[in-house]
Amino acid sequence: MSNAAAFAATLHIRDHCLCLHAQRAARALSRRFDEAFRPLGITSGQFSLLNSLNRPAPPTIGAVAAVLAMDRTTVTANLKPLERMGAVTVTIDPEDRRGRRAALTEAGRALLARATPVWVDEHARVEAELDGDPDLLRAGLRGVG
C-alpha cells in the first residue's frame, strides 16, 4: 500500500470508526462529569460505582463488575479510594467465603444523595446538547454491549 493510500485509510478510519468516536465521547463525558463532581471529591467513575452499590442488599464484586462492564480486579481497585473515604465497606461474602460483597456506608449514601442532583443537572445539559433522540442513542449503545 502506498503512503497516500495508507493515509487515505487513516483518514477514513478517523472519520468513520465507531470505536474511536465512542472512546472520544466517553473521555469527553467523563471529563465533564468529573468536573461537575469535583466539589464533592469524587469522579464520574466513583459516582457510577456508588450507584452500582445502591441496592437493598450488598452485591458481590462480580455483580458490580457485570453492571459496570469491568473485570472484578478493576472494581476491587476502584473501591479502595471509596473505602478510604468511608463511603464503602467491603466484607467477606457469607455465602461464599472466597468472594467479597461491597456496600455503601451511611456516609456513602449521603455522598450519593448529594451527588445525584449534580448528575441530574449535568445530564440534562448533556442531553439538551445532543443532536437527535437521547433514547435512540442509549438504545444503540446498549445494543453494542
N, C-alpha and C positions, 0 to 999 in steps of 0.2 A: 504494500500500500504506500502510495506517495505521501510526502509530508502534507501536501494540500488536501488529499483525501482523508488523511488521519485527522487533520484539523477540522475538516468539514464534519467528520463523525463526532468529534469532540463537541462542536457547536450544537449539533443535533441532539446529542445526549444532554448537554447543558440545558437546552430549551425544552426537552420533552420528557426527561427522566422523572417518573413519578416518585421514585425513592428519593432522589435528590431534592425535589420540591417539598416532599413531606418532611425530610430532615431539616431543611432550611426553615420551614414553617414551624416545626416543633421547637427548634432552637429560639426562634424569634418569640414564640408564645411563652416559652419558659423564661426568657429574659424579662418579658413584660410582666408576667405574674410574679417572678422573683422580686422585681422592683415594687410591685403592689404589696407583697407580703413582708418586705424588708422591715417596716416599723414593728412588726410582730416578732422579728427574729427568726423567721422560717423561710424556706424556699418553696417554690411551687411543687417540687418533688416531695418535700416533707408534708405539705398540705394534702397531697394525694395519698400519702402513706397514712396520715392521721385519719383521713376519711375512710380508708380501707379497713381501719381498725374499729370504726364506729358501728359496732354490731351488738346485739343483745348478749352474745357470749364471745369470749376471746377466740379469734380464729387461729388456726395453725399458720406457721410461716409459709407452708406450701399453699394454703388457701389465699393468703395475701399475695404471694408471688403470682398465682394464677390471675387474680383480679388485675394486677398491675403489669402483667406480661413481662415479668422479671424472673430471674432464677433465684432460688432460695438464699444463696450466699450473698447476693446483692441486696436482697431485702434485709437480711441479718445485719449487713454492714450499714445500711441506711437507717436501721432502727437505733444504732448506738448513739448518735448525737441526740436523738429524741429521748432516749433513756437518760443520758447525762443531764438533759434539761428538766427531767422529772415529768415528761409528758406521757411516757410509755413505760410499761413493765413487760419483761419477757420472762416467762416461767416454764418449767418442765410440764409437758403435756401429761396430765394424769392418766389419759387413755393409752398413751404410748410414750414411755419414759425416754425414748430416743429422740422424740420431737419436742418442739417448743411452741408455745402459744404467746401471742402478744396482745396486750390490752391497753386501752387508754387509762390514764390515771385521772383523778379529778382535775388536776392541773391541765392535762391533755384535753379533756372535754371542754374546759374553759377556754383554752387556746383555740380549739376548733370552733367554738361558738363565736369568738372574736374574729377569726379568720374567714368564716363563711360569708358574712356581709361584704367583706373585701372582695372575695371571689365573685359574688353575685354582681357587684358593681362593675368590676373589671371585665367579667364575662359578657355582661350586657353591652359594654363598649366594643368589645371584640366582635360580637355578633352583628352589631349595627354597622361595622366597617366592612363586613364580608359582602362580596358580590354573590347573589344567589341565596338560596334557601339553606340556612344552617342545618335543618333537619336532614336534608338530602346529603349534605357534606358528612354529617355524623354517620348516616346510614352507609354511605360509600366507604368511609374509613372502617367501620365495623365489619364490612364485608371482606376487607383485606385480611384481617386477623382471624 
